[in-house]
Amino acid sequence: MAALLLGALLLIVQPHIVPSRPAVISKAEATSQSVQKELLKKTVLKNDFKGNIHFNGSCQQLPQTIIIGVRKGGTRALLEMLSLHPDIAAAESEVHFFDWEDHYGNGLQWYMNQMPFSYPHQITVEKTPAYFTSPKVPERVYNMNQSMRLLLILRDPSERVLSDYTQVFYNHVQKHKPYPSIEEFLIKDGELNVDYKAINRSLYYFHMQNWLKYFPLDCIHIVDGDKLIKDPFPEIEKVERFLRLSPQINASNFYFNKTKGFYCLRDSGRERCLHESKGRAHPHVDSHLLDKLHEYFHEPNRKFFELVGRTFDWH
């Protein structure tokens, strides 16, 4: 009887559990979240799609490694050199899955269909340099694969700006269209035009912070693009180790082409160089303007070195 009375007493004094109040979400945030959820239904539910299988046992699969950038940092050279390894299967073109809304809305099945056929022991790699500077991309890559191995190749920020301009300039020349001088982009009202997109793409510290919100630093290998141009083999060795590949690429796979002025590749007796659009001469820029560019990048570079725990031989 005493036990029954004690149990009843405990029921009476037991506190009620009050559910916590849900966070107040604005209408805009709710709409954004709703759109993201609809996209994720297409991109995260992996049971909804299957890779195409070839009769030889190869199949299309989602990439395990992505070269995320940076534009005009040497991404094509890096991909070509990495493709010397027999355990690498590389997508030929830039897919722009995570940064273009119409592509991302197609879902992972579409993304997989853009990948090359590969064997189970191979690593599928795709490169889209615009990923590094696109705000939405880090979260989208993370939602697909939290263990993704990311490759980021960087050059001196000032040199990258000049390369960026040079590419667009020659694209216009080929189409017989006029294009302003680089000074017209770099200078505005007598000062450095920091709104110029090419300058923004070289603010590595700003963009890297966004990636580190989702991926730890040990999942992102930074390739020194300036060293890759001058002496590619040591940089590719580091990439092999990062991707846990057996050491298959060696110094004999590279030779310096005096005519072109940069390294070319040698694979099974076959020699090939990058497209003629690579390695173009930069336009002449006034030394005073270059000094302004170097000065502008000095502090962001210092912060970037601190963020990633290493330094680079930049101005």
N, C-alpha and C positions, 0 to 999 in steps of 0.2 A: 504493500500500500504506500509506504514511504517512497519507494522508487517511482511509483506512478505520479505522486504529487511533485517530486523533484523534476521529472520529465516535463510535466505541464508547466512548471514554473520557468524552466529553461526556454520553452517555446514562446512564453509570454515576453520575456526580457530580451530575446534574440533580436538584434538590430536588423532592420530591413535593408536590403542591398539596393541602393539607388543607382540606376544606370547613369553613366557620365553623359554630359550634354554634348551632342555632336558639334564639331567645329562649324562655325558659320562660314559658308562658302558663297562668294559673290556669284552673280548670274554669269558673268564672263568666265570665271574659273570653272563653274559647273559645265558650261558649254564646251570649254576646252577639254575638260576631263572626259566628257561624253564622246567627243570626237576621237580622243586618244584611245578610249576603250574600244570603240568600233574598229579602229585600225589595228589594235592589238589582237582582236579576235581573228584577224586575217594573218597576223605576223607571228603570234606566239603559240597558237595551238598547233603543235607539230604533228598531231595525229591526222590532220586534215589533208596532208599531202604526201606524195611519195616521189622519190627521185627516179628519173628515167634510167633504166638499166640496159647496158649494151650486152650483146651476146658474148663478148670476150671477158665479161665479169666486172667491167668498169661501170661506174654510175655517176650521176650528177649528185653532188652533195653541197650543203651550205659551207661557206668558207670557215676555216678554223683560224685564219690569219687575214687581217686587212691592213693594207698600206693606206693610212688615213691622210697622208699629206707629207709635206706641204706643197701647194702648187708652186711650180718652178724650183722645187727643192732637189729634184733628181729622182722623182718617183719612177719614171720609165726606166732609167738606167738601173735602179735598184731591182725592179721587177725582172728585167732582162738578165741581170747577173744572177739573181736568185733562181731563175728558171734553168740555170745550168745544172742544178741539183736534180737528180732523177726522182727524188721523193717530193718534188714540188709540181703541182698542177695549177697553172695560172690562167685566170680569165684574161682574154685578149684585150677587151675594151673596158673603159671606165663605165661602171654600171649605174652610178648615181641613184642607188636604191634608197639610202637613208636620208638624202638631202632633197630629193625631188618628190613633191607630194603625190604627183600622179603615179610615179613608180612605187612609192611606199604603199600607196593605197591598193596596189595590185597583190600585195601579200607575199609571203615567203615562197609559195609555189612558183610565182613568177621569178623571184630572185634566184631560186635554185636553178631554174631553167636557163639562166644566163651564165651559169658556171660550166667549166669544161668537164668532160668525163674524166674520172680519176679512179685509181684503185684504192682499196681500203687502207693501205699503208701510206698513201700519199696525203700531203697537206694541200688543201685547196686555198688559193690566195686570190684576192681581188684587190685592185687599187682604185681609189677615187680621191684625188688630192683635195677636193673641196670639203671632204668630211671634217678635216681638222678645224676649219673655221666656221662650220655650220652649227649653231647653238643647239638644235634639236637632236643632232646625230648621236652624241655620247649615250644618252638615255635609250635611244632606239637600238643601238648596238648592244647595250647591256641587257635590254629586255629579250633580245634574241639569244645571246650567249654571254653569260657572266664570266666565263673563262676564256674569252677571246684573247688571242695574242696579237697585239697591235704594233705595227711598225710605223715610225715617224721619222722622216728624213728632213733635216733642216740645213740651211745654208746661212751665211752672213746675211742678216736682214736687209741691209742696204743693197747688197748684190742681188738679193732675191727680188727687190722692188724693180731694179733695172731689167732683170730677166722677164719679169711680169709684163712690163711695158713693151719690151722687145717682141715678145710673142704676139701681143695684140697688134702692134705696129705692122709686123710682117703679114699677119692675117689680112689686114686692110690693103697692104701693098699687092698681095696676090689677087685681091678682088678689084684692084685698080680704084680703090677708094682713098680719099685723103685722110690723114690722121694727124692730130696736133703733135707738136714737139713735146718731149718729156718735161721740159721746163714749164709748159703751160699746165701740166697736171701737178707738178711738185710745188709750184708757187701760186699763192693766192693772196692778193692785197699785200704783196711784199714779204709775206711770211710763208713758212712751210705749210703746205695744204695737208693737214693731218686727217682730213676727211677723204682723201684719195684712197680708194679701195685697196690698191696695191700696198700702201703703207699699213693699213689695218691688218692685212694678211700676215705682215711681218711682226706683229705684236704677239710673239709666241707665248709670253707670260700670261696674257689675258686668255688666250684660247686654251692653253694647257690646264689652267685652273678648272675649266669646265669639264675636261676629260677626267681629271683627278677626283671629281665628285663621284664618279661611277667606277673607275678602274684604279687599282693601286699602281704605284709607279713601277713595280716589278712586272706588270703585265704590258708595259709600254717600253719598247726598245727604241732609243733615239739613235739614228744613224747620222754620223757627221758627213753631210753632203759635200763639204769642201774637201775633206780627206778622201771621200769616195772617188772624186774626180782625179785627184793627184796620185793616189795609191789605193786602188779598189780592194785588193785581196784582204788586207787586215780587217777592213770594215765588214766584208762579207763573211769572214771567219766568225766575227762576233754575232752576226745574224744567225748563222748556222747553230751556234751554241744556244742562243736565245730560243730558237724554235726546236731545240733538242734534236737536231738533225745530225746524222753521222757526217764526219768531215769528208765530203766528196769533191768540193770545189778546191782547186789549188792554183798557185801562182801562174802556172803554164796556161791557164784558161784566159789570161789577159795579156794583151800586147799593145804597146803604144803606137798609134798610127800618126806618123809625123805630118802627113798631109792634112788630116782632119784636126790634129792637135789635141786629141784625147784618146783614152783607152778604148779598144774594141775587144770583142770576145772571140775565143777560139774553142770550139766544141767538137770533139771527134773528128778533127781535121778540117772542120768547116769554120770559116771565119766570117764574122758579121759585125757591123757597126750600127750605132743608133741612127735613126733617121736624120737626114740633112738639116732638119729644122732644129735639131739639138746642137747646143754649143755655138749658137750664133753670137757674133760680136755685139756688145752693148753700144748704145749711142754714146757719143762724147757728152759728158756732163761737167759743167764748170766746177772746179775744185772747191770753191766757196760753198756752192750748193751741196756738194757731197759732204762737206764738213757739217753742214746743218743737219743733213740726214743722219750722219753718224752720231751727232750730239743728241738728236731726238731719241735714238734707239739705245743710248747708253744706259739709262736707268731701267727701262723695261728688260734689257738684256741681263743686267745685274740681278734683278728680281727672278728672272727665269733660271739663271745659274743656281741661285739659292734654292729655288723650288725643286729642281731636279737633282741637285747635289753634284753637279759637275760643271766644268767651264768649257767654252769653245773659243777658238782663236778668231774672234770677230773684232771689227773695229770698235 
